[in-house]
Amino acid sequence: MADMDRPLGVAVVAALLALVSLVLFFFTGIGMLFMLLTRPGDFLLSLPMTIFQLFLMALPGIIGWRLWNMESSARVTCVVALSIGAVLGLAWTLHVGLLGLPFYFFYLLFAVPALVYLNRQKVKKAFSAEISVIGFKDL
């Protein structure tokens, strides 16, 4: 993998996904610390859900790390996740009303260019270099 060139756009998308995870962890950590200091009982009650939320918040970082390592499955996972996010975001915006519209457009400002870029033929070709078959004879 050292001889493979990583496209700049892939590095940018991977870094942004990692940044999203870090920001989410930071704000959740501040909120949990505030809750621990002010309402320790509520903190203990919310701990199982918080652990689940931390798992969900780690997913963009994990996908970003795998994109950084040029794993083809990470490109597909990122495309699927961004597409699902766009559809669910639209449903959420329709449910919430005009209040959710700025958040949805902010998401689309990142998701649509990332989707278009990750589906370019040149980028797909860069990821296909990862795939190699190892037979039992080689072991």
Stockholm file with secondary structure:
# STOCKHOLM 1.0

chainA/1-139         MADMDRPLGVAVVAALLALVSLVLFFFTGIGMLFMLLTRPGDFLLSLPMTIFQLFLMALPGIIGWRLWNMESSARVTCVVALSIGAVLGLAWTLHVGLLGLPFYFFYLLFAVPALVYLNRQKVKKAFSAEISVIGFKDL
#=GR chainA/1-139 SS CTTSCCCHHHHHHHHHHHHHHHHHHHHHHHHHHHHHHHCHHHHHHHHHHHHHHHHHHHHHHHHHHHHHTTCHHHHHHHHHHHHHHHHHHHHHHHHHCGGGHHHHHHHHHHHHHHHHHHTSHHHHHHHHTTCCCCCGGGC
#=GC SS_cons         CTTSCCCHHHHHHHHHHHHHHHHHHHHHHHHHHHHHHHCHHHHHHHHHHHHHHHHHHHHHHHHHHHHHTTCHHHHHHHHHHHHHHHHHHHHHHHHHCGGGHHHHHHHHHHHHHHHHHHTSHHHHHHHHTTCCCCCGGGC
//
